[in-house]
């Protein structure tokens, strides 16, 4: 059974597919610890005519349908040890190749970071530390007196996809009320999650911490604007570990200037990083991080393990959990 590693970034792939994972893959495939690039594939297509499985991660190259048919006529599956497959998946799916993604594994650290920020936000951590760090002790204590804390506070989740659902599940250990905006979330699933569905305007009005987890597509770009941010509660916090393009950033800047009580925690912007003179760098109530919510360090090995398990399940005829379909691409990140 022929399998290969395919990636334009060979420094990434063996961090995702660690030694143990590679050894286990070799017990049921003939995969070698070698990484092929698109250029190598296109230069000698016959060498890859019997490849049935591709394992990849960040740096997976895109192929046209014609290239896939010419180079990989025997290909059955692509196992992608990372998150979004939007850039490369459709041509493979159109050629009848099944695509699997470790988005669920990558969702874990994103959800962990988001939950940590929500809990700190509800304690007034970001607002009071901003004031106290400037020596304004009395103002910081006064603001802390306005904070309700985590007991019974309302949290707003925008988008209940894989990451949004995981955030909701992790928040269950706290005594919080979670409200959700997601037009695609069925009522029975919302009930199972223990959340209340509401419209986007209402979510911004009611929630103290608002966290964005919208799918990244043309319909969601520029979806969060001045009308939403201006509705936020006194001292509230907006968290974005989703995608920067979903925010009308000029509108967010305007509101942050008008409302110094608000805080924006932005792990993503559009573009990344922001332009050199962007107001995000100087606004005291905007905290930037360099897109760190996803898997880092040893966390990336989780994604390779997920793809190992998916391949094993596929070969044994057991249910696979992380297959991506054409329909899913319409709404997933």
N, C-alpha and C positions, 0 to 999 in steps of 0.2 A: 504494500500500500504506500504510494508515493506521496510525501508531504514535503513542503519547503517553507522556510522563513522568507518572507518578501517584505522589504521595507527600504525606504530611502535613508533611514537613520539607524545605522547598525549599532550606534552607541546606546540606543534606547532598548533594542529588542531583547537583549539578554539580561536587562534589569527587570523587564516584565516577565520574561520566560527564564526564571532562574535555573540553576543547575539541577535542582531536584525535579522541577517541572519538565525540563528537556529530557532528563533520563527517563521519566515516566512516559513521555510521548514516544520515546524510542522503543518502548516495550511493545507498542502496537502499530507503529509506523516506522518507515525507514528514514525519518527526518535526520538531516545532518546539522551540525552546529555551524552553519554557514548561512549568511544573509544574501539574498539576491536582490538586485535593483531592477527597476523597469527597463533600464537600458540594456542590462544583461539578458533579460527575457526577450526583448524585441530583436536583439542581435542574433539570437539562435533559438527561434521558436521550437524546432523539433526536440530540443533537450527537455522541454516542459510539457510535451504532448501527453504524458502519462500521469501528470500531477493531479491528484484528487483533492488534496487539502492544502490550503494556504493559511499560514499563521502569520499575523502581523500585529502592529500597534501604531502609535503615532508615527506618521511618515509613510503610511500605506499609500502607494501611488494609485492614481486613477487610470482606468483603461476604457477605451471605447468598446462597444459590443463587437465590432469587427476584430479588434485586437484580442479580446477574450476568446472568441471563436477560433482565431488563428493560433494563439499561443497555448490555450488551456482547453482543448476539446474534451478532456476527461474530467475536468474540474467539477467537484460536487459541492464543496463548502469553503467559505472563507471564515476563519475564526479571528476576530479582531479584538485584540487585548487592549482596548481603550474604550472611549465613550462613543461620541457621535459618529455615525457612518454616512452622514448626508453627502459628503464630497465624493464618495466612490461607489456606493452600494447599488444605485439604480441599474447601471449597465450589467452588473453581475446578476441581479435579480431578473432582469429581462432575458438573460441567457439561461435561466433555469438553475442558477447557482444559489444555494442557500447561504445566507449571511447571518453570522452570530456575533453579538457584541457584548463586551464586558461592561456595558453601561451601568449595570446594577452594582458591580464592584466599585466602579468609580463614583457611584452615588454615595457610598458609605462615608468617605472623608468629607465630601461636600455637605452632607447632612449633619455630620458631627460638628463641623465648623459653624454652620448656620445655627444649630441649636445652641452652641456656646455663645454666639453673638446675641441671640434672642434672650437668653437668660441674663446676660450682662446688661443688655439694653433695658430690660424690665426693672433691673436694680438701679437704673440711672447711672451706670458706670461711665458711659462715654461722655455724657453731659457734665457730670460732676468732676470727672478727672480732667476734662478740658479747662474747667474753671479753676480748680485747685492747683493745677500745674502752673497757672499764671499767678499764683499767690492769693487768689480770691477765695479764701477759706469760707467766709461768711456767706458769699453768694452760692458757693457749692453746697453748703449745708442747707441753705434755704431751698435750693432746687431739689435736694434730696428729700426734703419734707413734702414736696409735691408728688413724689413718685409712689405708686401703689405697690410696687414689687411684683413678685411672681405668683402670689396667692390670689387666684381668681382673675388675673389680668387677661385681656383679650389679645390674641396673636392672629395676624392675617397672613395667610399663605396664598400666593398668586400662582396657580398652576399646580395640579395634583397629579403630576406624572410620577415617574420612578423616584426622583429626588424629593419632590413635594410630599409624596406619601410616606417616604422614609422619615422625613422631618416630623411629620404628624405623629408617626408611631413612636419616635424617640421622645416627643414632647408629652406622651401619655404618663410618664413618671412624675410629671409636675401637675400641680393643680391649676391648669390654665384652660381658658375657653378658646378654641380654635375655629376661626371662620375661614372659608375658602371661596375663592373665585376660580371657577373652572367650568366653562360651558359643556365640556365633554365628560364631566364626572357624573355618573348615574346617581340617582337619589339613594338607591339601595346601597351602593358602595360608600357614599357619604355617611349613611347611617352606620355601616360597619366600622368606618373609621372614627365615628364619634364626633363628626364636625358638622358645622352649619354652613350651608351654601348661601352665598349672597352676591350681589352685584359689585362691580369694581369700585364704584363711588362709595358705596356703603362700607366696604372693607376698609378703605382709607380713612373714613370718618370714625370708625369704631375701634380699630386695632391700634395698640400702642407700638408694637413692633410689626412691621410689614416686610415680608420676605418674598422676593421674586424668584419663581421657578418656572416661568413660561417656556414652552417649546420655542425654539429659535427658527422661525420661518417668516415668509413675506407678510403674513397676516398679523404677526405680533410686533413687527418693527415699528418703533415710534408709538407703541400702544400706551405707554405710561407718560403722562404729560402734566402740564401745569394744573389743569383741572383736578387731577388726582392728588398731586403733592400738596397743593394749597388747602386741601381738606383735612390734612393730618392733624391729629390731636396735639395739644400742647406738650412739648418735650419729646415727641414721638421719634421713632427711628426707622429709616428705610434701609433695607439690606438687599444687596444685589450680588448673588453668586451665580446668576443665570447668564444673561448676555447683555452687553452694553447697548446694543442696537435697539433693544426694546424700550429704552428710555429716551425721551426727548431731552437731551442733556442741557440745552439752553434753558429749558423750562425748569429743570431741577436746580440749576445754578441760580436762577431768578428767585425761586422759593427759598433756597438756603440763605440768600442775602436778605430777603424780606423777613425770614423767620429764624433768627439765630438760636432759638430754642430747639430746632430740629437737628437731627444728625443723619448723615448719609454714610453708610459703610459700603464702599464700592470695591469689590474684588474684580469686577469686569467693567470696562468702558468701551466706547467706540469712537475712534480706533483704540487699540491697545499698543503702547501706553497712550495717554492723552497727548495732544500736541503740546509743544514745549511751553507755551504761554497760557495754557488752559487754566481757567479759574479754579478748577478742582485742586490744583496744587497749593493754592493760597487761602482757600476758604477754611476757616478754623473749624467749621462744623462738618467737614467732609474728610473722611479717613479712607485713604487708598491702600490697597494691597495688590501685589502684582500677579493676580490670577493664581492664587495659591490654594484655593479650596479643594481642587481635585487631588488625585493621588500624588504623593510626594515620597521620596526616599524609598524605604522598604515597602510602603503601601502599594506601590505599583505591582508588586509580585502577586497581589491578590487577583489582579485582572488576568494574569497568565494562568493562574490556577482555575479560575472560572472557565476559561476557554479549554483547558485540559479536561475538565469535568464535562463540558458540553460535547466535546469530541467523543469522549468515552460513552456518553449517553447515546449519542447519534449512532455509533457503531454497534451498540448492544440493543438498539431498538427501543430504548427507554425514552420517556418524555424529555425533551429539551426545554430549557426555561428561558433562554435569552436570544431566541431567533428574531430577526428583524424582517418584517414583511413590507411590501410596497405600501399597504394601507397605513402601517405604523409610521412611515416616513412623513406622512401628512401632518402629524401632530407631535412627534417626538423631537427632542432637541437635536 
